[in-house]
Amino acid sequence: MNTLWIIIAVLLAVAALMSMVRLLLGPSILDRALSVDALLAFSLTGLGAYAAFNRDPTVLPTLLVLSLLGFVGSVSIAKFVARRTESHDDEGPSVFRLAEDTVEEEGKTS
């Protein structure tokens, strides 16, 4: 049982380290948001594993609050990015619009 706990901890630590690298190097806000969501998921998994191994139900409210925090954070960032792209559409052509035009032109030529 102790060996299994060590394996889980090492795997979660490696995954969290890789997510931290994405958080620090991510070129866009969506990459960073995804890495924060992944870090939160790894934390939830670690707390869940702790609760399961120690048969400790007092951790469950913490898991519930953290999962709700992750959901609200993800929705907030998605709304922020959606509004940001809408405001850029009013200013002129965006990268997304240019990419869509390129795809449409490629479809017409073939």
N, C-alpha and C positions, 0 to 999 in steps of 0.2 A: 504494500500500500504506500509506503514511504517512497519507494522508487517511482511509482506512478505519479505521485505529487511532484517529485523533482523533474520528471520528464515534462509534465504539463507546465511547470514554472519556467523551464528553459525554453520551451517552444513559444510560450506567451511573451517571454522577454525578447526573443529574437524577432518575433512579429512586431512587437512594440518598437524595437530599435529600427526596423525597416520603415515603420510608419513615421517615426520621428525624422528619419532622413528625408522622406517625402514631404513632411511638414516644413522642413528647413529649406529644401531645394525646389519645392513645387513652384512652377512658374506662374500659375494662376490661382485665384482665390478658390476655385472649385477643387483643385488638387489639395490645397491646404484643408479645406472643409472635409473632404473625403478622408484625409489622414487623421483629422481630429475625431471623426466618427469611428474610424477603425481603432484608434486608441481607446475610445470609450467602450467599444465592443470588447476589446481585450481586457479592459478593467472589469467589465461586467462578467466576462467568462472566468477571470481569476477569482472574483468574489463568489461566483456561483460554485466554482470548484471547491473553494474553501468551505462554503456552507454545506456542500454535499459530503466532503470528507469528515468534517467535524460535527455533522448533524446539528448545525446551529441555525435555527430559523430566524434569529434576530437580524440577520443580514438581509432578509427579503425586503423590508421597507427601503433599505438603501439601494438595492437593485432596482426597485420600482421607480424611485426618484431619479436615479441616474439614467434609466432608460427613457423616462419622460423628458428629462433634460436633453438627451441626445436627439430625440424626435423633434422637440421644439426648436432646438438649434439648427437642425438640418432644414426644417421648413423656413425658418427665418433667413438663412443664408440663400436658399433657393429664391425666395421672394425678393431679397436684396439684389441678386444677380439678374433676375427677370426685369425688375424696374430699371436697373442700370442699363441693360441692353435696350429697353424701350426708349430711354432718354437719349441714347446714342443714335437710335433710328431717326429721331427728329433732327439731329444735327447733320446728318448726311449718311453716305453709304458706310456700312460697317464691314468688318471682316466676314461675318456670317453671310451678309447679303452678297458680297463679292464671291464667296465660295459657292453660293447657290447659283449665281449667274454663270460661273465657270462650268458647273455641272450641267446646267441647261444648254449651254453652247456646245458642250461635248456631245450631248444627246442629239442635237440637231444635225451635227456633221456626220454622224454615223448612220 
